[in-house]
Amino acid sequence: MTELEFEYLRSFLKQRSGLALTPEKRYLVESRLTPVCRRFGLASLGDLIGALKLGQNGAIERAVVEAMTTNETFFFRDRMPFDLFRDTLLPEALARNASRRKLRIWCAASSTGQEPYSLAMLLQEAAPRLAGWQVEIVATDLSTEVIEKAKLGLYSHFEVQRGLPVQWLIKYFTQVGEQWQIAQSLRSMVDYRQLNLLHSFASLGQFDVIYCRNVLIYFDAPTKSDVLARLAAQLAPDGALLLGAAETVIGLTDRLAPHPKHRGLYSHAAPAARPAEMMPPLRVAAGV
């Protein structure tokens, strides 16, 4: 792969997925795209990039984007964002929305489904408090391949060992051969959709809680600013946005502000007369 070919690939990936591929990641390109070459009967990465330039094979284009997308995830990843949902965000939303009895959650980079299913399990545990409520989890991802895996809810023994409490494995999963499948009742709670965060998502409507974790780190600053501004537009007035531990809104948008006590938690920025540091903290409710 020549320098010109690599630069073309960087531009292609930036345009299609927002991925800001740095020069030192060239090794990653070769390791991830060589299998794509074999799948489509192409002799080299140069031939693959030549096919991209022709723009006549959507399957190859999708395969390249999906191969370069990182889908690292596991159940209850980093734990704190899920404890925060159970102990604070969910009780707050239930109190705030008591009159309309409706709760909407969006997992904006859902990968193979562990994040939305982790939330579904927490909601199932809180089922008595949600009787009569309309609860919706929308889960989106760029990759159609991982969405199909998520819909099936089938996970290897290694995958269910990562972060999933053993008592919930027994309670919510059924062994299917050498894999484990999450209960249909939980699968039915999640609405999976293919979505590119670079494109408009206004049609999704507003959400009480948005999880957009560990995806902005792959974008450059202008793309991060654009996505964050549009996420803010989809966030309910008193809603909560959760980002990954290495992500922030600071210096990228003035529409969102960090919570003073909970790292990774953001809400609509206060008006100019009320600086972000003066915002009252969320009430900490009892666990569900």
C-alpha positions in Angstrom: 0.0 0.0 0.0 1.5 3.3 -1.1 1.4 6.6 0.8 -1.1 7.9 -1.7 -3.3 4.8 -1.2 -3.1 5.2 2.5 -4.1 8.8 2.3 -7.0 7.9 0.1 -8.1 5.3 2.7 -7.8 7.8 5.5 -10.0 10.3 3.6 -12.6 7.6 2.7 -12.9 6.4 6.3 -13.1 10.0 7.7 -15.9 10.7 5.2 -17.9 7.5 5.8 -17.5 6.9 9.5 -15.8 9.9 11.1 -12.8 7.8 12.0 -9.7 10.0 12.2 -7.0 7.5 11.2 -3.5 8.6 12.3 -0.4 7.6 10.3 0.9 5.4 13.1 -2.2 3.2 12.7 -1.1 2.0 9.3 -0.4 -1.4 10.8 -4.0 -1.6 11.9 -5.2 -1.0 8.4 -3.1 -3.9 7.1 -4.2 -6.4 9.8 -7.9 -5.5 9.5 -8.3 -5.2 5.8 -6.3 -8.2 4.6 -9.2 -10.5 5.5 -11.5 -8.2 3.5 -9.2 -8.7 0.5 -9.5 -12.4 0.9 -13.3 -12.3 1.2 -13.7 -10.4 -2.0 -10.9 -12.2 -3.9 -8.6 -9.2 -4.2 -4.9 -9.8 -4.4 -3.7 -6.8 -2.3 -4.7 -3.8 -0.3 -3.9 -1.8 -3.4 -6.5 -3.7 -5.3 -9.0 -3.1 -2.5 -8.4 0.6 -2.5 -8.7 0.6 -6.3 -12.2 -1.0 -5.9 -13.1 1.8 -3.4 -12.0 4.4 -5.8 -14.3 3.0 -8.5 -17.2 3.4 -6.1 -19.2 0.6 -7.7 -19.3 -2.0 -5.0 -21.3 -1.0 -1.9 -20.5 -4.4 -0.2 -16.8 -3.7 -0.3 -17.3 -0.2 0.9 -19.4 -1.4 3.9 -16.9 -4.2 4.6 -14.0 -1.8 4.8 -15.8 0.6 7.1 -17.0 -2.2 9.4 -13.6 -3.8 9.5 -12.0 -0.6 10.7 -14.6 0.1 13.3 -13.7 -0.9 16.8 -16.4 -2.9 18.5 -14.8 -3.5 21.9 -17.6 -3.9 24.5 -18.7 -6.0 27.4 -21.6 -6.2 29.9 -21.7 -3.4 32.5 -18.5 -2.0 31.0 -16.8 0.4 33.6 -19.7 -0.4 36.0 -20.1 3.2 37.2 -22.3 4.4 34.3 -24.7 1.5 35.1 -24.7 2.0 38.9 -25.4 5.7 38.2 -28.3 4.7 36.0 -29.8 2.4 38.6 -29.2 4.6 41.7 -29.7 8.1 40.3 -30.8 8.6 36.6 -33.6 6.0 36.6 -35.2 7.2 39.9 -34.9 10.8 38.8 -36.5 10.1 35.4 -39.3 8.1 37.0 -40.1 11.1 39.3 -39.8 13.6 36.5 -41.9 11.7 34.0 -44.5 10.4 36.4 -47.4 12.2 34.7 -46.7 10.9 31.2 -45.2 7.5 32.3 -42.8 7.3 29.5 -39.0 6.7 29.5 -36.7 6.7 26.4 -33.1 5.6 26.4 -30.6 5.7 23.5 -27.4 3.7 23.2 -25.7 5.5 20.4 -22.9 3.1 19.7 -24.3 -0.2 20.8 -21.9 -2.5 19.1 -22.9 -6.2 19.8 -25.5 -5.3 22.3 -23.9 -5.7 25.7 -24.6 -2.1 26.7 -28.3 -1.9 25.9 -28.9 -5.4 27.3 -27.1 -4.4 30.6 -29.6 -1.5 30.8 -32.5 -3.9 30.0 -31.5 -6.1 32.9 -31.4 -3.2 35.2 -34.9 -2.1 34.0 -36.2 -5.7 34.4 -34.9 -5.7 38.0 -36.9 -2.5 38.5 -40.0 -3.9 36.8 -42.4 -3.3 39.8 -41.7 0.4 39.7 -42.2 0.5 35.9 -45.7 -1.1 35.8 -47.8 0.9 33.3 -44.8 2.7 31.9 -43.8 2.9 28.2 -40.1 2.1 28.2 -38.0 2.2 25.0 -34.4 1.4 24.5 -33.1 2.4 21.0 -29.7 1.0 20.2 -27.8 2.1 17.1 -24.5 1.3 15.5 -22.8 2.0 12.2 -22.1 -1.7 11.6 -25.0 -3.8 10.3 -22.9 -6.9 11.1 -22.7 -6.2 14.9 -26.4 -5.1 14.9 -27.4 -8.5 13.6 -25.3 -10.2 16.3 -26.9 -8.0 18.9 -30.4 -8.8 17.8 -29.7 -12.5 18.2 -28.4 -12.0 21.7 -26.0 -14.9 21.4 -22.7 -14.6 23.3 -19.7 -16.9 23.8 -18.7 -18.1 27.2 -15.8 -15.5 27.2 -18.3 -12.7 26.4 -20.7 -13.6 29.3 -17.8 -13.8 31.7 -16.8 -10.2 31.1 -18.7 -8.0 33.6 -21.9 -10.1 33.8 -22.8 -11.2 37.4 -23.2 -15.0 37.5 -26.6 -14.8 39.1 -27.9 -12.7 36.1 -26.3 -15.2 33.7 -28.4 -17.9 35.3 -31.5 -15.7 35.5 -31.5 -14.0 32.1 -29.6 -16.4 29.7 -30.2 -19.9 28.3 -27.3 -22.0 27.1 -27.5 -22.9 23.4 -24.7 -25.3 22.6 -21.5 -23.6 23.5 -23.1 -20.1 23.6 -25.5 -18.2 25.8 -28.6 -16.4 24.6 -30.3 -13.6 26.4 -34.0 -14.0 27.2 -36.4 -13.0 24.5 -38.2 -10.8 26.9 -35.0 -8.7 27.1 -34.3 -8.8 23.4 -37.8 -7.4 22.8 -37.0 -4.4 25.0 -34.3 -3.1 22.6 -35.0 -1.6 19.2 -31.9 -2.0 17.1 -31.3 0.3 14.1 -28.4 1.0 11.8 -27.2 4.6 12.1 -24.2 6.6 11.1 -23.6 9.3 13.7 -22.2 11.6 11.0 -25.7 11.7 9.5 -28.9 13.3 10.9 -30.5 11.4 13.8 -33.2 14.1 14.4 -35.9 11.6 13.4 -35.1 9.5 16.5 -36.8 12.1 18.8 -35.8 13.1 22.3 -34.4 10.9 25.0 -34.2 11.0 28.8 -30.9 9.2 28.8 -28.3 8.9 26.1 -25.3 6.6 26.3 -22.6 7.6 23.7 -19.6 6.0 25.2 -16.1 5.3 23.7 -16.9 6.4 20.1 -16.1 10.1 20.1 -12.4 9.2 20.8 -12.1 8.1 17.2 -13.3 11.5 15.8 -11.4 14.7 15.2 -12.4 17.8 17.2 -14.7 19.3 14.5 -16.6 16.0 14.2 -16.8 15.7 18.0 -18.3 19.2 18.2 -20.8 18.5 15.5 -22.0 15.2 17.0 -22.2 16.6 20.5 -24.3 19.6 19.4 -26.7 17.2 17.7 -26.8 14.9 20.7 -27.7 17.9 22.8 -30.7 18.5 20.5 -32.0 15.0 21.1 -31.6 15.2 24.9 -34.7 16.0 26.9 -34.5 19.3 28.9 -33.6 17.5 32.1 -32.0 14.5 30.4 -28.6 13.0 31.0 -25.8 12.2 28.5 -23.1 9.7 29.4 -19.7 9.6 27.6 -16.7 7.4 28.0 -14.1 7.9 30.6 -11.6 9.4 28.1 -14.3 11.7 26.5 -15.5 15.2 27.4 -17.6 18.1 26.1 -15.2 20.7 27.4 -13.8 22.9 24.6 -16.1 21.2 22.1 -19.6 22.6 22.8 -21.3 25.1 25.0 -24.6 23.3 24.9 -23.6 20.6 27.4 -21.9 20.8 30.8 -20.3 18.2 33.0 -21.9 17.2 36.3 -19.8 18.4 39.2 -19.8 15.0 41.0 -20.2 12.3 38.4 -17.4 11.9 35.9 -18.7 11.2 32.4 -22.2 12.6 33.1 -23.4 15.6 31.2 -26.6 17.7 30.9 -27.8 20.8 29.2 -25.6 23.7 30.1 -27.1 26.3 32.4 -28.0 29.7 31.0 -25.3 32.4 31.2 -26.7 33.7 34.4 -26.2 30.3 36.0 -22.6 29.0 35.5 -22.2 25.3 35.1 -20.4 25.1 38.5 -23.5 26.5 40.2 -25.9 23.9 38.8 -27.6 21.9 41.6 -26.5 18.3 41.7 -28.8 15.4 40.8 -30.5 14.0 43.8 -29.1 10.6 44.7 -32.0 8.2 45.2 -32.1 4.8 46.7 -31.1 1.8 44.6 -33.7 0.0 42.6 
